Amino acid sequence: MAVVEVRELVKEFDGGRVHAIDGVSLAAAAGEYLVLLGPSGCGKTTLLRTIAGLEQPTSGDVLIGGHVVTGLPPRARQIAMVFQSYALYPHKTVLANIVFPLRAAGMEREERERKARWAAGLLGIEPLLNRKPRQLSGGERQRVALARAMVRDPQVFLLDEPLSNLDAKLRASARDELKRFQEDLGTTTIYVTHDQAEAMGLGDRIAVLNAGRVVQTGPPVEVYDDPADTFVATFIGSPPMNLIPHDGRLVGFRPEHLLPAEVVPGERVTVPLEVDRMEYLSGDRHVYGTVSRIGERTRVVARLPATVDTPITAGRTHSFAVPARRLRFFDSRTGQRAAPVRLDG
Ligand SMILES: Nc1ncnc2c1ncn2[C@@H]1O[C@H](COP(=O)(O)OP(=O)(O)OP(=O)(O)O)[C@@H](O)[C@H]1O
């Protein structure tokens, strides 16, 4: 059953001048980790705030647990939220901040402190329990806000970039904790991020948003391998998918699928790559160059894993190839997926 669902949701601001959400229908199943991914300003936060009840939709409905909750206040929705601006009570200690919702719900002191210590332990903030928010770093405050949401055993967890203030290492471990916590408790989670690595790592499913609309929904691997349009193809993946204009189409392939021809067996399209630059990144070689055979002359990037040790020199042309099954085709006018065409080579 869908625990959270939005139907034909529209949210306008400024008397209709801003279409923050432009007809979104989306559902998160029980226990699912759904990630909303998209560039800045695409409407992710507005969508989450509307689900939470902090914004009223211009039209459309929000359902939680199968019931229409449009019009109900946030506290009637059995959800816990953590937003970018984690509103902590400045005069309370970290511990008092975390237990606050439990206290309000009438839980016994011992029980609420046990829960708070459990959440604080998970997030590595136990040593900070007696401090005040102003004595914490941004990342620590963010973890306190997360802990406060976790102790409530909510039916639904709404998280808006809750890890944005953590450094890379802490972020990775907090992401891990969050995922494990979510799996253990099976809490339906909707998680907003503009960070595709986070989306790919956390989500059971990703909904990619662009300009107030959902462009594609699916498991990370599907969205990555079979992007619905050129927006998804280039927004997801780093470096993004290569796109080569060819006869009204764009021929797309991921950088890791453009490899020295000698290591690409089977049905393939070979292309001479005029290499102009190379970068070494975490053991991979990123090879930048220009191809001319598939379609128009286009600058592309190839990503070679450390296991491919073919010598490549900038300033030379090397024979590269893409496995035929890795090619994706898009309509160059609409950007939508299109039927494949035969390529020479
Ligand atoms: N209260 C508001 N009044 C007017 N316009 C708004 C309001 N809130 C959001 N918007 C506009 O709606 C659009 C969507 O904003 P939203 O904050 O949902 O995007 P986002 O995807 O969460 O962006 P970010 O990743 O930068 O937080 C933007 O164009 C934004 O300027």
The ligand as an ORCA input file, in Angstrom:
! r2SCAN-3c Opt
* xyz 0 1
  N       7.365     30.961     -0.783
  C       7.701     31.066     -2.073
  N       7.307     32.129     -2.798
  C       7.628     32.248     -4.111
  N       8.338     31.336     -4.791
  C       8.759     30.264     -4.123
  C       8.478     30.066     -2.739
  N       9.032     28.893     -2.346
  C       9.637     28.392     -3.430
  N       9.481     29.201     -4.502
  C       9.981     28.961     -5.871
  O       9.520     27.686     -6.280
  C      10.534     26.986     -6.996
  C      10.853     25.665     -6.305
  O      11.524     25.923     -5.069
  P      12.017     24.761     -4.112
  O      12.588     25.399     -2.904
  O      10.930     23.791     -3.929
  O      13.165     24.105     -4.985
  P      14.255     23.017     -4.570
  O      14.266     22.030     -5.665
  O      14.008     22.512     -3.204
  O      15.588     23.883     -4.591
  P      16.917     23.786     -3.676
  O      17.606     22.499     -4.035
  O      17.681     25.000     -4.129
  O      16.483     23.871     -2.242
  C      11.701     27.950     -7.095
  O      11.624     28.605     -8.322
  C      11.490     28.883     -5.937
  O      12.065     30.142     -6.205
*
